[in-house]
Each structure stands twice: as C-alpha cells, then as structure tokens.
Amino acid sequence: MTINSGADHGGFETLAIHAGQEPDPRTGAVVPPIYQVSTYKQDGVGGLRDGYEYSRSANPTRHALEECLAALEGGSRALAFASGLAAEDCLLRAVCAPGDHVVIPDDAYGGTFRLMARVFAEWGVSYRPVPISDVAAVRDALAERPARVLWAETPTNPLLSVADIGALADIAHQAGALLVVDNTFASPYLQQPLALGADAVVHSTTKYLGGHSDVVGGAVVVADQALGERLAFLQNATGAVAGPFDAWLTLRGVKTLAVRMDQHSRNAARVADMLTRHPAVLEVRYPGLPGHPGHEVAAKQMRDFGGMVSFRVRGGEEAAVAACGRTRLFTLGESLGGVESLVEHPARMTHASAAGSPLEVPDDLIRLSVGIETGEDLLEDLRQALAGL
C-alpha cells in the first residue's frame, strides 16, 4: 500500500504541512480528501487497488495522518487510533504478556493509571509507580524487578515533572526494557523522544496535535519497523482505529501545530510568572521556571516549555474548587491543548480515578491548559478568579 508521501525531508513546519499530503493526483485538491468509505472496489478477486480493501484495515485519510505523524516524530511508522487510551492499550498488548511488569510514573495521567490498575493488572501484568524524574529510583526499580516496559510522561500530567529521556533510554535498554514516552504535553514540535532514544511515543491527538477541541484520537509512533507491523496487526484485529473525518480534522490541526505551540508557550510563561508572585498561590509547577527541579533537563530536551501550568492555592481544596468556578476566559472543563484556555481541578476531575492510590494528586491543585488568546486577558482572568483567596 502506498500513498503520496509529500515532503520526505525539511523543517518541522514544512513536514507538518506537506508530509503525506501531496495534492490529489486526480483533481489537484491541495487538501487530502476525506475518504468517508467503508469498503473499496477490488480489481478482480484479491486484486486490491493500492492495497485498500476495508477501512478498518486501511483508509487513505488515516494513512495520510499516519505518514505525517511518523515524519514529525522521526519514526519508521505511526498508527492512528480512536483515542489516546486506545493507542496505549494497543501498544501494551503488543509488547506485554501475562506475567510481565511495567514501571510507570508515580504521577502518571489518571487514565493511564486506570488502564494499568483496572485492566492490565487483571490480565496478569503488574506495575510499579516510581518518580520518573529520579533516574536513580528508576534504575533501582528496574534492578529490583525486571520490566518489559518503562513508561514515561514528560512533562507529567498534572504535576509537570520532567524526565530525562536520554538517561531513561540508557537504563531501560540496559535492563532489557522498552522505553515508551507519552509526548502529549510537549507535542513533537517541542520534543522528539525517539531521537533521544525512546522506542515508542504515544499521543492523545485530541490535545495539541488536533488543537481545536473538536476531535478525539490517539497515535503510536515507533522506531522499529517490526514493532510497527505488530501494532498494525493488533490495530486491525481489535479495530480501535481513527475514523476518516477524525483523521482529517487532526491532520488539519497539525498544519498549525508549530505556530500554536509557540503562542501556547509564550502565554504559559507569562501565566506562570504572574502566579509565582500572587499571594494566594503556594506553589507553581511549570518547567520553564528556573526554580523548577526539572528546568535544566527540560531546557536540554525541549524547544520550549509548553502550555500547561499547574499550581497549588492557599485555603486547600475548597479554595481551589472556588477559583476554578470563578474564571471567565478559562473554561472549566477536562482535556487540554486546544486554542482556548481551560481550567480544572484534577483531584475531582481528570485524576479522580487515582484517589486513594500512590498517584493521588494534591486536592489544592489547579491545572491550566493555557490557550492562545491575548496574554494580558488571561492574566486578568486569573487575577480576578484568585482574588480573595
């Protein structure tokens, strides 16, 4: 199966616009068509035209997105899924078997924790949370019990810890483990884990890659072609594929990823700086702050520091919930990475599944997905929401 590959080299912005996306050879349309189709006419029994037979197995719009994502992450193959968790599930099933062990961050995304604790644990795959930013702790965990997978997020969700991808790759491979990096918060524009030694990258493409809060999707990008083939088999066998319209929306969003991430990062830096000086704020977690414990590592492996900011407020849980309810521009809602700013209370919302576990998040924590609105407007909204705490 082939598809016009578009640009096979060039800068990031060029790849985002052209990789997998040459003009349609029949009409000249400069945007790949939405192949909203379930099946394809065969040229005789078994005579597949360009390899397409059924859209669960392959679809030209989805393939265009997959080629683009592979180019952006520098991988040999990418696969697009119906959600980020579907992507995680397929990858773990591809590399793990009952009896295997996985090391995960002790502040992992709540959905990842739920998948490990409530799905894979019942399948016989054990897991251990470790502070992923502590290389020595990760090394000790791998020495104590061999793992099939070392799972990393950097920055983590929602505490924004930073992991040294290159160092983790070295110790994972020495221990015989695969390093998987959830690159959702950074996006491939800000960080490319495969180039730093990771074996696989996962994304919720719902977030920064789509960028407009109008699509749900996920992706896995791998360095090894054989692993890519295994993933493709499982994706087809289990069927959690991205639909053609979802793939098209994500591909459209990717075209502006670079310019959006630049603005997200600029606004988030201003927000973080303001919050560090606000009397109602106890602590600000943003890798761009020089006082962040992972600042130097983030500066080494990231182009910029991204659009996510978390902070703790004086007055505890009720004060945090009250502040979330008083914002005007920051919409109270789950998810992240859209052009509009969002605010949430992780302990009661995105990370409620981690309550009572080692991954429980502070109840006075607020998470911001800083959008691309006028920066001063966002600062003023936060000032008024925090007034009186």
Buried (B, 14 or more C-beta within 10 A) or exposed (E): EEBBBBBEEBEBBBBBBBBBBBBBEEEEEEEBBBBEEEEBEEEEEEEBEEEBBEBBBBBBBBBBBBBBBBBBBBBBBBBBBBBBBBBBBBBBBBBBEEEBBBBBBBBBBBBBBBBBBEEBEEEEBBBBBBBBBBBEBBBEBBEEEEBBBBBBBBBBBBBBBBBBBBBBBBBBBEBEBBBBBBBBBBBBBBBBBBBBBBBBBBBBBBBBBBBBBEBBBBBBBBBBEEBBEBBBEBBBEBEBBBBBEBBBBBBBBBBBBBEBBBBBBBBBBBBBBBBBEBEBBBBBBBBBBEEBBBBEBBBEBBBBBBBBBBBBBBBEBEBBBBBBEBBEBBBBBEBBBBBBBBBBBBBBBBBBBBEEBEBBBBBBBBBBBBBBBEBEEBBBBBEEBBEEB
